[in-house]
Amino acid sequence: MNGLVRIKAIVFKELRQLSRDRLTFGMIVMIPLVQLILFGYAINTDVRHIPVGLVDQSHSQASRLLSETVRASQVVEFKTVYVSADQAKKAIQAGEIRAALVIPPDLNQRIAQDRVLAQWMVDGSDSVIGATIQGLQNMPFTTNNKLANQQVDPNAKTKTFEIALFYNPSRRSAVNIVPGLLGVILTMTMVLFTSIAIVREREQGNLELLITTPVTSLELMVAKIIPYIFVGMVQVALVLGLGHFIFAVPINGDLVQVFLAALLFICASLTLGLMISTVAKTQLQAMQMTVFVLLPSILLSGFMFPYEGMPVVAQWIAEVLPATHFMRLIRGVVLRSAELSEMWKDTLWLLGFTLIGIVLASLRFKKSLD
């Protein structure tokens, strides 16, 4: 009986301590809630409204009918009209669109001869996007003239579109996974490293020593992230190197561009960890908050599920996360040979996130000193 009484006393003590730790108690509720919402609502493999371009070289009534028929499928959404196929291909390379429909000038002749009508140029680096657009390959299309002449063969097997998959014609999953996995690994390690930085100083009693030194809050924040930048760069070289030699993942872009993109993301992730570190009171809380950030970073960044398949609200949340912008940059540079200047929106966002994050972490650190 005495043992049961002692166990009961410790149980009540743990429950009371847990109730006082509001952050931990909140995580107990929020982590399963966020997982439920992300998997049940935000994650959608049935991709719709993929942003694509249109190259209409026919400029005929049939070409307009063909593009409207494709648009009516709601699988794609025409964002821009391009003059030439080369111009559309550059837009795919820069990540502005995911595919382009090229309608040739002899469309009417192709319709009369039951030939392939047009061609899709597709960013094959995303296997889900490529498979979705390939589903349009045999899309039925019939003009009014063809109906009037009773030339429709219901058993015809002629493909409506040709599909040209760029950057991953063999549709190997490793080509898409390995560059994206780099973003997941960096998010996990970089955020965790710095999320416990300030907390560890406080728990070890070093914070009081730092207060007495002439080091400013901004200098402390910058000094905390610099050593981990080199750690992150080593991870980048390790992941891409092993991915290239073991899984034959091509590195088509300039290595300088690759490491510049990685540097921007490493700095943004380290800054995010610092902001967590100035909020958390213990290392356990810091790790819990890191997990809370890691889950949406993996699920909403486009690593596992296409960005276009998410609801609008989920896309808004994804745009806030550094991982989303890095996924676009690293896949664009590594697989499509794109340059950071072509994807300047994502580049500037990561740079701005880093600068604003360091300032906010510095201000937050000053508050904790007061």
C-alpha positions in Angstrom: 0.0 0.0 0.0 2.8 2.4 0.8 4.2 1.8 -2.7 0.9 2.6 -4.3 0.7 5.8 -2.3 4.1 6.9 -3.4 3.4 6.1 -7.0 0.1 8.1 -6.7 2.0 11.0 -5.3 4.5 11.1 -8.1 1.8 10.7 -10.7 -0.1 13.8 -9.3 3.2 15.6 -9.1 4.0 14.9 -12.8 0.5 15.9 -13.9 0.7 19.2 -12.0 4.1 19.9 -13.4 2.8 19.2 -16.9 -0.2 21.4 -16.5 2.1 24.3 -15.5 4.3 23.8 -18.6 1.9 25.4 -21.0 4.1 25.1 -24.1 4.5 21.3 -23.6 0.8 20.9 -22.8 0.0 22.9 -26.0 2.3 20.6 -28.1 0.5 17.6 -26.8 -2.7 18.9 -28.4 -1.2 20.8 -31.4 1.1 18.1 -32.9 -1.7 15.5 -33.4 -4.1 18.3 -34.5 -1.7 19.6 -37.1 -0.9 16.1 -38.4 -4.6 15.4 -38.7 -5.3 18.6 -40.6 -2.2 18.3 -42.9 -2.8 14.7 -43.8 -6.6 14.8 -43.9 -7.2 18.2 -45.5 -4.0 19.8 -47.0 -2.4 16.8 -48.5 -4.0 15.9 -51.8 -2.4 13.7 -54.5 -5.2 14.5 -57.0 -3.5 17.5 -58.6 -5.6 20.1 -60.3 -5.0 23.6 -61.8 -1.3 22.9 -62.7 0.2 26.2 -63.9 1.1 25.7 -67.6 1.8 27.8 -70.7 0.4 27.8 -74.2 2.2 28.0 -77.5 -0.5 28.3 -80.2 1.2 28.2 -83.6 -2.0 27.4 -85.4 -4.1 30.4 -84.4 -7.2 28.7 -85.7 -10.7 27.9 -84.4 -9.6 24.3 -83.8 -6.6 25.4 -81.7 -8.8 27.6 -79.6 -11.3 24.7 -79.2 -8.4 22.4 -78.3 -7.0 24.7 -75.6 -10.5 25.3 -74.1 -11.1 21.5 -74.0 -7.9 21.1 -72.1 -8.8 23.9 -69.8 -12.2 22.4 -69.1 -10.5 19.3 -67.7 -9.4 21.5 -64.7 -6.1 19.5 -64.6 -4.2 22.4 -65.9 -4.6 26.2 -65.9 -3.0 28.3 -68.7 -1.1 31.1 -67.1 0.9 32.6 -70.0 0.8 32.5 -73.8 4.3 32.1 -75.4 5.4 32.9 -78.9 7.7 29.9 -79.4 8.4 26.6 -77.8 11.9 27.7 -76.8 10.4 30.6 -74.9 8.1 28.2 -73.1 11.0 25.8 -72.3 12.9 28.6 -70.7 9.9 29.4 -68.5 9.7 25.7 -67.5 13.4 25.8 -66.7 13.0 28.9 -64.5 10.1 27.3 -62.7 7.5 29.8 -63.9 5.3 27.0 -65.2 5.2 23.2 -64.9 4.4 22.4 -68.5 3.5 23.9 -71.9 1.1 22.9 -74.6 2.6 23.4 -78.1 0.0 23.4 -80.8 1.6 23.1 -84.3 0.6 25.2 -87.3 -0.8 22.2 -89.2 -3.4 21.3 -86.6 -6.3 21.1 -89.0 -4.4 18.7 -91.2 -3.5 16.6 -88.2 -7.2 16.4 -87.2 -8.2 15.3 -90.7 -5.5 12.6 -90.8 -6.2 11.4 -87.2 -2.6 12.1 -86.2 -1.3 13.4 -82.8 -2.6 16.9 -82.5 -0.1 18.7 -80.2 2.8 18.2 -77.8 3.1 18.7 -74.0 6.5 19.8 -72.8 6.6 18.8 -69.1 8.9 19.4 -66.2 9.5 15.7 -65.4 11.6 16.5 -62.3 8.3 16.2 -60.4 7.0 12.7 -61.1 3.5 13.4 -59.8 3.1 16.4 -62.1 4.5 14.4 -65.0 2.1 11.5 -64.4 -0.9 13.8 -64.1 -0.2 15.5 -67.4 0.5 12.2 -69.0 -3.1 11.4 -68.1 -4.2 13.9 -70.7 -2.3 12.0 -73.5 -5.5 10.2 -74.7 -7.9 13.0 -73.9 -10.8 12.8 -76.4 -11.1 15.8 -78.8 -13.6 16.2 -81.6 -14.3 19.2 -83.8 -17.7 20.1 -85.1 -16.6 19.6 -88.7 -15.5 16.1 -87.8 -18.8 15.3 -86.3 -20.6 16.7 -89.3 -18.6 14.5 -91.7 -19.1 11.4 -89.4 -15.4 10.8 -89.3 -15.3 9.9 -85.6 -14.1 6.3 -84.8 -15.1 5.4 -81.3 -12.5 2.6 -81.3 -9.7 4.8 -82.4 -6.6 4.5 -80.3 -4.7 7.5 -81.7 -3.1 9.6 -79.0 -4.2 13.2 -78.8 -1.0 14.5 -77.4 2.7 13.6 -77.4 4.4 14.0 -74.1 8.0 15.2 -73.8 9.3 14.8 -70.2 12.3 17.0 -69.6 15.0 16.6 -66.9 13.8 13.1 -65.9 12.6 11.2 -68.9 13.0 7.8 -67.2 10.7 9.0 -64.4 13.1 7.7 -61.7 11.9 8.7 -58.2 15.4 9.2 -56.9 15.9 12.2 -59.2 13.0 14.0 -57.6 13.6 12.7 -54.0 17.3 13.3 -53.4 17.4 17.1 -54.0 14.2 17.5 -51.9 15.6 15.3 -49.2 18.4 17.8 -48.8 15.9 20.4 -47.8 14.4 18.0 -45.2 17.8 17.1 -43.7 18.9 20.7 -43.5 15.6 21.7 -41.9 15.8 19.0 -39.3 19.4 19.6 -38.3 19.9 23.3 -38.8 16.7 24.3 -36.9 17.4 21.9 -34.1 21.0 23.0 -33.7 20.2 26.6 -33.1 16.8 26.1 -31.4 18.7 24.9 -28.4 21.5 27.4 -28.6 20.3 30.1 -26.3 18.4 27.7 -24.1 21.5 25.7 -23.5 23.4 28.8 -22.5 20.7 29.6 -20.0 20.6 26.1 -18.6 24.3 25.8 -18.2 24.5 29.2 -16.5 26.6 30.8 -19.3 23.9 33.4 -20.1 24.8 35.6 -17.2 28.4 35.6 -18.4 27.4 36.7 -21.9 25.4 39.5 -20.4 28.4 41.0 -18.7 30.5 40.9 -22.0 30.4 43.8 -24.5 28.9 41.4 -27.1 25.6 42.8 -28.5 22.5 40.7 -29.1 22.9 41.0 -32.9 26.6 39.9 -32.7 25.6 37.0 -30.5 22.9 35.9 -33.0 25.3 36.1 -35.9 28.1 34.3 -34.0 25.7 31.5 -33.1 24.8 30.6 -36.7 28.2 30.9 -38.4 29.7 27.6 -37.1 26.6 25.7 -38.3 26.9 27.2 -41.8 30.0 25.1 -42.3 28.2 22.0 -40.9 25.3 22.6 -43.3 27.6 22.9 -46.3 29.3 19.6 -45.4 25.8 18.0 -45.3 25.0 19.5 -48.7 28.2 18.1 -50.3 27.6 14.7 -48.6 23.9 14.3 -49.7 24.4 15.5 -53.3 27.7 13.6 -53.7 26.2 10.3 -52.5 23.0 10.9 -54.4 25.0 11.4 -57.6 27.4 8.4 -57.3 25.0 5.9 -55.7 21.6 6.9 -57.2 22.9 8.5 -60.4 21.0 11.7 -59.7 22.3 14.3 -62.3 23.7 17.6 -61.1 22.9 19.7 -64.2 23.4 23.1 -62.7 26.5 25.1 -61.7 27.9 23.9 -58.4 28.4 27.6 -57.3 24.6 28.1 -57.8 23.9 24.9 -55.9 25.9 26.0 -52.9 24.6 29.6 -53.0 21.1 28.3 -52.9 22.0 25.9 -50.0 23.7 28.8 -48.2 20.6 30.9 -48.3 18.5 28.1 -47.0 21.0 27.2 -44.3 21.0 30.8 -43.0 17.2 31.0 -43.1 16.8 27.7 -41.2 19.4 28.7 -38.6 17.7 32.0 -38.1 14.3 30.1 -37.6 16.0 28.0 -35.0 17.3 31.1 -33.2 13.8 32.5 -33.0 12.6 29.3 -31.5 15.5 29.4 -29.0 14.5 32.8 -27.7 11.0 31.6 -27.1 11.6 28.2 -25.5 12.5 27.9 -21.8 14.0 24.4 -21.9 15.8 22.3 -24.4 12.8 19.9 -24.4 10.5 22.8 -25.4 13.0 23.8 -28.1 12.9 20.2 -29.6 9.1 20.1 -29.4 8.8 23.4 -31.3 11.3 22.1 -33.8 9.1 19.1 -34.5 6.1 21.4 -34.8 8.0 23.3 -37.5 9.4 20.3 -39.2 6.1 18.5 -39.9 4.6 21.3 -42.1 8.0 21.9 -43.7 8.1 18.3 -44.9 4.4 18.0 -45.9 3.7 21.4 -47.4 7.0 22.3 -49.1 6.4 20.1 -52.2 8.8 17.4 -51.1 6.2 14.6 -50.8 3.1 16.2 -52.4 2.8 18.7 -55.2 2.3 22.3 -54.2 -0.4 22.7 -56.8 -2.5 19.9 -55.2 -2.9 21.8 -51.9 -5.8 24.0 -50.9 -5.2 27.8 -51.1 -4.9 28.1 -47.3 -2.2 25.4 -47.2 -0.3 27.1 -50.0 -0.3 30.4 -48.0 1.2 28.5 -45.0 3.7 26.8 -47.3 4.8 30.2 -48.7 5.9 31.2 -45.2 8.2 28.2 -44.7 11.8 28.5 -46.0 11.7 24.8 -47.1 9.1 25.6 -49.8 11.3 28.1 -51.5 14.4 26.0 -51.1 12.7 23.0 -52.8 12.0 25.1 -55.8 15.6 26.5 -55.9 17.5 23.2 -55.4 15.4 21.3 -57.9 15.6 24.1 -60.3 19.3 24.4 -60.1 20.3 20.8 -59.7 17.8 19.2 -62.2 16.8 22.0 -64.6 20.1 24.0 -64.8 18.3 27.1 -63.7 20.0 30.1 -62.1 19.1 31.9 -58.9 18.5 35.1 -60.9 15.8 33.3 -62.8 14.1 32.3 -59.6 14.7 35.6 -57.9 11.5 35.6 -55.9 12.5 32.5 -53.9 16.0 33.8 -53.6 15.0 37.2 -52.2 12.5 35.6 -49.9 15.1 33.4 -48.2 17.5 36.4 -47.9 14.7 38.6 -46.4 13.6 35.8 -44.0 17.2 35.5 -42.7 17.7 39.3 -42.2 14.3 39.8 -40.6 14.7 36.7 -38.5 18.1 37.7 -37.1 16.7 41.2 -36.1 13.6 39.6 -34.4 15.8 37.1 -32.6 18.0 39.9 -31.4 15.1 42.0 -30.1 13.6 38.9 -28.4 16.8 38.1 -26.7 17.0 41.7 -25.3 13.5 41.2 -23.9 14.6 38.1 -22.1 17.5 40.0 -20.6 15.2 42.5 -19.1 
